[in-house]
Amino acid sequence: MEAAELRVGFVGAGRMAGGLARGLLRAGKVPASSILASAPSDKNLDAWRESGCRTTHCNLEVLQESTLVFLATKPHVLPGVLQEIRPAVGPHHIIVSLVAGVTLQTLQRLLPAWTKVLRLMPNLPCVVQAGAMVFARGSGASDEEAALLKSLLSSCGLCEEVPESYINIHTGLSGSGVAYVYLFAEALAEGAVKMGMPGGLASRIAAQTLLGAAKMMLETGEHPAKLRGDVCTPGGTTIHALHQLEKGALRATVMNAVEAATKRACDMAED
C-alpha cells in the first residue's frame, strides 16, 4: 500500500499523537484530509482541526474511516478501548500501539487473532520531528507493514525495527533519556550563569552545544569516546572539567538512571 493511499486514524489525540501527525503532514506523507483523530472531549482536538485534520468523539468511526490506526490512549484506558473497537477491526487494518507498558501479547489477546498489530515507542522530540522511535511487530504483521511504518515515521526522526525486548530499554535510554539531557543542559547553563553569563544566552548555547555534539555523532559515526578525546588537549580546560565529572561519577550515575527507568518500564508491563 502506498503512503498516499493511506487513511490514518488516531485513537487518542494527545501530545505524542499530535507530534506524529505533524511529522506526517510536514513531510507530505499523508494529506490532512486523510487523518482522523478521536478523543473524548474537544480539549485536544482543536489543534488537529487547525491543521486541517478531521476529528470525532467516536473511536469506532476512526476504525471505519482508517486503514492505519494509531492507539495513543493512556495505559489504563486501553483495555476498554480495545474491547470497544474489536468488532470493527478487519484484515485490512494495521494497528499500531503507542501505549507504554502494553505488550504485543496483550494486544494480540485483546484484538482478533489475525490482526496486523505493531508496537511503537516514540519519544518527546517526535513533536519537533527529531525523535528516536523503535517498533516491534506482532505475528500478524509482515515485512510490508513494517516497511510502511518505517517509511512513514522517518519524517518524525530516527525509526528502527527491534525485538520487543528492546522496547523497555529504549524507554530507559531515549523515552526517559530526553529528561536526562534536559537536566544536563540545565546544569551546563547554570554553570555559565554562575560564571557571569546571562541565563537566556547560556541556555541557547547549551542547547546548541548538545545539538552540535549529537549531529557529529550521527554524521561521523565515530564512537563518543573518540569524539570526546578529540576535544581534550594535554593540560587543557576540557580534561580538567572531565576530571570533575568523573569525580562526580557522572558515567555510573547515568548508566544507573537508564537501568532504573528500564526496570520501571518492565514493572509497568507486568502490572
C-alpha positions as a Markdown table, in Angstrom:
| # | Residue | x | y | z |
|---|---|---|---|---|
| 1 | Met | 0.0 | 0.0 | 0.0 |
| 2 | Glu | 1.3 | 3.4 | -0.9 |
| 3 | Ala | 1.5 | 6.1 | 1.8 |
| 4 | Ala | -0.5 | 8.5 | -0.4 |
| 5 | Glu | -3.4 | 6.0 | -0.4 |
| 6 | Leu | -3.5 | 5.6 | 3.4 |
| 7 | Arg | -6.2 | 6.8 | 5.6 |
| 8 | Val | -4.6 | 7.4 | 9.0 |
| 9 | Gly | -6.5 | 7.3 | 12.3 |
| 10 | Phe | -5.5 | 8.2 | 15.8 |
| 11 | Val | -7.5 | 6.8 | 18.8 |
| 12 | Gly | -6.3 | 9.4 | 21.4 |
| 13 | Ala | -5.2 | 12.8 | 20.4 |
| 14 | Gly | -2.6 | 13.8 | 23.0 |
| 15 | Arg | 0.8 | 15.4 | 22.5 |
| 16 | Met | 2.7 | 12.4 | 21.1 |
| 17 | Ala | -0.1 | 11.5 | 18.7 |
| 18 | Gly | -0.2 | 15.1 | 17.6 |
| 19 | Gly | 3.6 | 15.2 | 17.1 |
| 20 | Leu | 3.5 | 12.1 | 14.8 |
| 21 | Ala | 0.6 | 13.6 | 12.8 |
| 22 | Arg | 2.5 | 16.9 | 12.3 |
| 23 | Gly | 5.5 | 14.9 | 11.1 |
| 24 | Leu | 3.4 | 13.1 | 8.5 |
| 25 | Leu | 1.9 | 16.4 | 7.4 |
| 26 | Arg | 5.1 | 18.4 | 7.2 |
| 27 | Ala | 6.8 | 15.7 | 5.2 |
| 28 | Gly | 3.8 | 15.5 | 2.8 |
| 29 | Lys | 3.4 | 11.8 | 3.6 |
| 30 | Val | -0.4 | 12.0 | 4.2 |
| 31 | Pro | -2.8 | 14.8 | 3.4 |
| 32 | Ala | -4.6 | 16.4 | 6.3 |
| 33 | Ser | -7.9 | 15.3 | 4.9 |
| 34 | Ser | -6.8 | 11.6 | 5.3 |
| 35 | Ile | -6.1 | 11.9 | 9.0 |
| 36 | Leu | -8.9 | 11.4 | 11.6 |
| 37 | Ala | -8.4 | 11.7 | 15.3 |
| 38 | Ser | -10.7 | 10.8 | 18.2 |
| 39 | Ala | -10.8 | 12.0 | 21.8 |
| 40 | Pro | -13.5 | 12.1 | 24.5 |
| 41 | Ser | -13.6 | 15.9 | 24.5 |
| 42 | Asp | -12.6 | 18.8 | 22.4 |
| 43 | Lys | -9.7 | 19.7 | 24.7 |
| 44 | Asn | -7.0 | 18.1 | 22.4 |
| 45 | Leu | -8.9 | 18.2 | 19.1 |
| 46 | Asp | -8.8 | 21.9 | 18.4 |
| 47 | Ala | -5.2 | 21.8 | 17.3 |
| 48 | Trp | -5.9 | 18.9 | 14.9 |
| 49 | Arg | -8.8 | 20.8 | 13.3 |
| 50 | Glu | -6.5 | 23.9 | 12.9 |
| 51 | Ser | -4.1 | 21.6 | 10.9 |
| 52 | Gly | -6.9 | 20.5 | 8.6 |
| 53 | Cys | -7.4 | 17.1 | 10.1 |
| 54 | Arg | -10.8 | 15.6 | 10.8 |
| 55 | Thr | -11.9 | 14.9 | 14.3 |
| 56 | Thr | -14.5 | 12.8 | 16.1 |
| 57 | His | -15.5 | 11.7 | 19.6 |
| 58 | Cys | -16.3 | 8.2 | 18.3 |
| 59 | Asn | -13.4 | 5.7 | 18.4 |
| 60 | Leu | -15.4 | 3.3 | 16.1 |
| 61 | Glu | -15.6 | 6.0 | 13.5 |
| 62 | Val | -11.8 | 6.0 | 13.4 |
| 63 | Leu | -11.7 | 2.3 | 12.6 |
| 64 | Gln | -14.4 | 2.7 | 10.0 |
| 65 | Glu | -12.7 | 5.6 | 8.2 |
| 66 | Ser | -9.0 | 4.5 | 8.5 |
| 67 | Thr | -6.6 | 1.7 | 7.4 |
| 68 | Leu | -3.6 | 2.6 | 9.6 |
| 69 | Val | -4.8 | 3.2 | 13.2 |
| 70 | Phe | -2.5 | 4.5 | 16.0 |
| 71 | Leu | -3.6 | 3.7 | 19.5 |
| 72 | Ala | -2.5 | 6.6 | 21.7 |
| 73 | Thr | -4.6 | 6.4 | 24.9 |
| 74 | Lys | -3.5 | 6.2 | 28.5 |
| 75 | Pro | -2.5 | 2.7 | 29.5 |
| 76 | His | -5.4 | 2.2 | 32.0 |
| 77 | Val | -7.9 | 3.2 | 29.3 |
| 78 | Leu | -6.6 | 0.9 | 26.5 |
| 79 | Pro | -8.3 | -2.4 | 27.5 |
| 80 | Gly | -11.7 | -0.7 | 27.4 |
| 81 | Val | -10.9 | 0.9 | 24.1 |
| 82 | Leu | -9.8 | -2.4 | 22.6 |
| 83 | Gln | -13.0 | -4.0 | 23.7 |
| 84 | Glu | -14.9 | -1.2 | 22.1 |
| 85 | Ile | -13.1 | -1.3 | 18.7 |
| 86 | Arg | -12.5 | -5.0 | 18.4 |
| 87 | Pro | -15.7 | -5.8 | 16.4 |
| 88 | Ala | -14.7 | -3.1 | 13.9 |
| 89 | Val | -11.1 | -4.4 | 13.3 |
| 90 | Gly | -10.8 | -6.0 | 9.9 |
| 91 | Pro | -8.0 | -7.8 | 7.9 |
| 92 | His | -7.3 | -4.5 | 6.1 |
| 93 | His | -6.4 | -2.6 | 9.3 |
| 94 | Ile | -2.9 | -2.0 | 10.5 |
| 95 | Ile | -3.0 | -1.3 | 14.3 |
| 96 | Val | 0.0 | 0.5 | 15.9 |
| 97 | Ser | 0.1 | 0.9 | 19.7 |
| 98 | Leu | 2.0 | 3.8 | 21.3 |
| 99 | Val | 0.7 | 2.8 | 24.7 |
| 100 | Ala | 3.5 | 2.3 | 27.3 |
| 101 | Gly | 3.7 | -1.0 | 29.1 |
| 102 | Val | 1.2 | -2.9 | 26.9 |
| 103 | Thr | 2.9 | -5.8 | 25.2 |
| 104 | Leu | 2.3 | -7.3 | 21.8 |
| 105 | Gln | 1.0 | -10.5 | 23.6 |
| 106 | Thr | -1.7 | -8.4 | 25.4 |
| 107 | Leu | -2.6 | -6.5 | 22.2 |
| 108 | Gln | -3.0 | -9.7 | 20.3 |
| 109 | Arg | -5.1 | -11.3 | 23.0 |
| 110 | Leu | -7.5 | -8.3 | 23.1 |
| 111 | Leu | -7.7 | -8.0 | 19.3 |
| 112 | Pro | -8.8 | -10.6 | 16.7 |
| 113 | Ala | -6.1 | -13.2 | 16.3 |
| 114 | Trp | -5.2 | -12.3 | 12.8 |
| 115 | Thr | -4.8 | -8.5 | 13.4 |
| 116 | Lys | -1.8 | -6.8 | 11.9 |
| 117 | Val | -0.5 | -5.2 | 15.1 |
| 118 | Leu | 2.8 | -3.4 | 15.8 |
| 119 | Arg | 4.1 | -1.8 | 19.0 |
| 120 | Leu | 5.8 | 1.6 | 18.7 |
| 121 | Met | 7.7 | 3.5 | 21.3 |
| 122 | Pro | 8.4 | 7.2 | 20.3 |
| 123 | Asn | 10.0 | 9.9 | 22.4 |
| 124 | Leu | 9.0 | 13.5 | 23.0 |
| 125 | Pro | 11.2 | 15.2 | 20.3 |
| 126 | Cys | 8.9 | 13.5 | 17.7 |
| 127 | Val | 6.9 | 16.6 | 18.3 |
| 128 | Val | 9.6 | 18.6 | 16.5 |
| 129 | Gln | 10.4 | 15.9 | 14.0 |
| 130 | Ala | 13.6 | 14.9 | 15.7 |
| 131 | Gly | 12.5 | 11.9 | 17.6 |
| 132 | Ala | 14.0 | 8.4 | 18.2 |
| 133 | Met | 11.5 | 5.6 | 17.7 |
| 134 | Val | 11.6 | 1.8 | 17.8 |
| 135 | Phe | 8.9 | -0.6 | 16.9 |
| 136 | Ala | 8.3 | -4.3 | 17.1 |
| 137 | Arg | 5.7 | -6.3 | 15.1 |
| 138 | Gly | 3.2 | -8.9 | 16.2 |
| 139 | Ser | 2.8 | -12.3 | 14.5 |
| 140 | Gly | 0.2 | -11.0 | 12.0 |
| 141 | Ala | 2.3 | -8.1 | 10.7 |
| 142 | Ser | 4.5 | -8.8 | 7.7 |
| 143 | Asp | 7.6 | -7.1 | 6.2 |
| 144 | Glu | 5.2 | -4.9 | 4.2 |
| 145 | Glu | 3.6 | -3.4 | 7.2 |
| 146 | Ala | 7.0 | -2.9 | 8.9 |
| 147 | Ala | 8.4 | -1.2 | 5.9 |
| 148 | Leu | 5.4 | 1.1 | 5.6 |
| 149 | Leu | 5.6 | 2.2 | 9.2 |
| 150 | Lys | 9.3 | 2.9 | 9.0 |
| 151 | Ser | 8.9 | 4.9 | 5.8 |
| 152 | Leu | 6.1 | 7.0 | 7.3 |
| 153 | Leu | 7.7 | 7.7 | 10.6 |
| 154 | Ser | 11.1 | 8.6 | 9.1 |
| 155 | Ser | 9.5 | 12.0 | 8.8 |
| 156 | Cys | 9.4 | 12.2 | 12.6 |
| 157 | Gly | 13.0 | 11.2 | 13.3 |
| 158 | Leu | 15.0 | 8.0 | 13.6 |
| 159 | Cys | 12.8 | 4.9 | 13.3 |
| 160 | Glu | 14.2 | 1.4 | 13.8 |
| 161 | Glu | 12.6 | -2.1 | 14.0 |
| 162 | Val | 13.8 | -4.0 | 17.0 |
| 163 | Pro | 12.9 | -7.1 | 19.0 |
| 164 | Glu | 10.2 | -6.3 | 21.5 |
| 165 | Ser | 12.6 | -6.9 | 24.4 |
| 166 | Tyr | 14.4 | -3.7 | 23.4 |
| 167 | Ile | 11.4 | -1.5 | 23.8 |
| 168 | Asn | 11.7 | -1.2 | 27.6 |
| 169 | Ile | 15.4 | -0.5 | 27.1 |
| 170 | His | 14.6 | 2.2 | 24.6 |
| 171 | Thr | 12.3 | 3.7 | 27.2 |
| 172 | Gly | 15.2 | 3.9 | 29.7 |
| 173 | Leu | 17.6 | 5.2 | 27.0 |
| 174 | Ser | 15.6 | 7.6 | 25.0 |
| 175 | Gly | 12.0 | 7.9 | 26.2 |
| 176 | Ser | 13.2 | 9.0 | 29.6 |
| 177 | Gly | 16.6 | 9.9 | 28.3 |
| 178 | Val | 15.4 | 13.2 | 26.9 |
| 179 | Ala | 14.8 | 14.3 | 30.6 |
| 180 | Tyr | 18.4 | 13.4 | 31.5 |
| 181 | Val | 19.6 | 15.5 | 28.6 |
| 182 | Tyr | 17.4 | 18.4 | 29.7 |
| 183 | Leu | 18.9 | 18.1 | 33.2 |
| 184 | Phe | 22.4 | 18.2 | 31.8 |
| 185 | Ala | 21.6 | 21.2 | 29.6 |
| 186 | Glu | 20.2 | 23.0 | 32.6 |
| 187 | Ala | 23.3 | 22.3 | 34.7 |
| 188 | Leu | 25.6 | 23.4 | 31.8 |
| 189 | Ala | 23.7 | 26.7 | 31.6 |
| 190 | Glu | 23.6 | 27.2 | 35.3 |
| 191 | Gly | 27.4 | 26.7 | 35.4 |
| 192 | Ala | 27.8 | 29.5 | 32.9 |
| 193 | Val | 25.4 | 31.7 | 34.8 |
| 194 | Lys | 27.5 | 31.2 | 37.9 |
| 195 | Met | 30.5 | 32.4 | 36.0 |
| 196 | Gly | 28.6 | 35.6 | 34.9 |
| 197 | Met | 26.8 | 34.8 | 31.6 |
| 198 | Pro | 23.1 | 35.8 | 31.2 |
| 199 | Gly | 20.7 | 32.9 | 31.6 |
| 200 | Gly | 19.0 | 33.2 | 28.3 |
| 201 | Leu | 22.2 | 33.2 | 26.3 |
| 202 | Ala | 23.6 | 30.4 | 28.4 |
| 203 | Ser | 20.6 | 28.2 | 27.7 |
| 204 | Arg | 20.8 | 28.8 | 24.0 |
| 205 | Ile | 24.4 | 28.0 | 23.8 |
| 206 | Ala | 23.9 | 24.9 | 26.0 |
| 207 | Ala | 21.2 | 23.6 | 23.6 |
| 208 | Gln | 23.3 | 24.3 | 20.5 |
| 209 | Thr | 26.2 | 22.5 | 22.1 |
| 210 | Leu | 24.1 | 19.4 | 22.7 |
| 211 | Leu | 22.7 | 19.6 | 19.2 |
| 212 | Gly | 26.1 | 20.0 | 17.6 |
| 213 | Ala | 27.6 | 17.1 | 19.6 |
| 214 | Ala | 24.7 | 14.8 | 18.6 |
| 215 | Lys | 25.0 | 15.8 | 15.0 |
| 216 | Met | 28.7 | 15.0 | 15.0 |
| 217 | Met | 28.0 | 11.6 | 16.5 |
| 218 | Leu | 25.4 | 10.8 | 13.8 |
| 219 | Glu | 27.2 | 12.2 | 10.8 |
| 220 | Thr | 30.7 | 10.9 | 11.6 |
| 221 | Gly | 29.7 | 7.5 | 13.0 |
| 222 | Glu | 32.5 | 7.9 | 15.5 |
| 223 | His | 32.3 | 6.4 | 19.0 |
| 224 | Pro | 31.6 | 9.2 | 21.5 |
| 225 | Ala | 34.8 | 8.3 | 23.4 |
| 226 | Lys | 36.8 | 9.1 | 20.3 |
| 227 | Leu | 35.0 | 12.4 | 19.8 |
| 228 | Arg | 35.4 | 13.3 | 23.5 |
| 229 | Gly | 39.2 | 12.5 | 23.2 |
| 230 | Asp | 39.4 | 14.8 | 20.2 |
| 231 | Val | 38.3 | 17.8 | 22.3 |
| 232 | Cys | 40.9 | 17.2 | 25.0 |
| 233 | Thr | 44.4 | 18.7 | 24.8 |
| 234 | Pro | 47.1 | 17.8 | 27.4 |
| 235 | Gly | 46.7 | 20.1 | 30.4 |
| 236 | Gly | 43.8 | 21.9 | 28.8 |
| 237 | Thr | 40.4 | 23.1 | 30.1 |
| 238 | Thr | 38.4 | 20.1 | 28.9 |
| 239 | Ile | 40.4 | 17.4 | 30.6 |
| 240 | His | 40.3 | 19.4 | 33.9 |
| 241 | Ala | 36.5 | 19.6 | 33.5 |
| 242 | Leu | 36.1 | 15.9 | 32.7 |
| 243 | His | 38.1 | 15.1 | 35.8 |
| 244 | Gln | 35.5 | 16.8 | 37.9 |
| 245 | Leu | 32.7 | 14.9 | 36.1 |
| 246 | Glu | 34.5 | 11.6 | 36.7 |
| 247 | Lys | 34.9 | 12.5 | 40.4 |
| 248 | Gly | 31.1 | 13.1 | 40.5 |
| 249 | Ala | 30.5 | 9.6 | 39.0 |
| 250 | Leu | 28.6 | 11.1 | 36.0 |
| 251 | Arg | 29.1 | 8.0 | 33.9 |
| 252 | Ala | 27.9 | 5.5 | 36.5 |
| 253 | Thr | 25.0 | 7.7 | 37.6 |
| 254 | Val | 23.7 | 8.0 | 34.0 |
| 255 | Met | 24.1 | 4.2 | 33.5 |
| 256 | Asn | 22.2 | 3.7 | 36.8 |
| 257 | Ala | 19.4 | 6.0 | 35.5 |
| 258 | Val | 19.0 | 4.1 | 32.3 |
| 259 | Glu | 18.8 | 0.8 | 34.3 |
| 260 | Ala | 16.3 | 2.2 | 36.8 |
| 261 | Ala | 14.0 | 3.6 | 34.1 |
| 262 | Thr | 14.2 | 0.3 | 32.1 |
| 263 | Lys | 13.4 | -1.8 | 35.2 |
| 264 | Arg | 10.4 | 0.5 | 35.9 |
| 265 | Ala | 9.1 | 0.1 | 32.4 |
| 266 | Cys | 9.4 | -3.7 | 32.8 |
| 267 | Asp | 7.5 | -3.5 | 36.1 |
| 268 | Met | 4.7 | -1.4 | 34.5 |
| 269 | Ala | 4.3 | -4.0 | 31.8 |
| 270 | Glu | 3.7 | -6.7 | 34.5 |
| 271 | Asp | 1.2 | -4.6 | 36.4 |
